[in-house]
Amino acid sequence: MKLEKILAKVSDEAMMFNLLKDLTTPQELKALQERLDIVILLNKGISYNEISKKTGASTTTITRVARFLKQESYGGYRWLLSNLENFKD
């Protein structure tokens, strides 16, 4: 069974968090959250150095997120940013 298919079917926030905790190590889950924070801050025009200070992420990680946001064809980060309103509490 494909991971993306399973994740797309989970509609309960608490269950999604529990599944992510089961699927990932604490460090991996932290890295996923960090990348989400980075993409949101990049979208706000915040500098790499400031993002590094706010998140603790290396500028290498920030550069990689920025490259995927702007250059890669996957479009996941772009989709996320265009749908942020759907995720507000």
Secondary structure, DSSP 8 states (H G I E B T S, - for coil): --HHHHHHH---HHHHHHHHHHHS-HHHHHHHHHHHHHHHHHHTT--HHHHHHHH---HHHHHHHHHHHHT-S--HHHHHHHTGGGG--
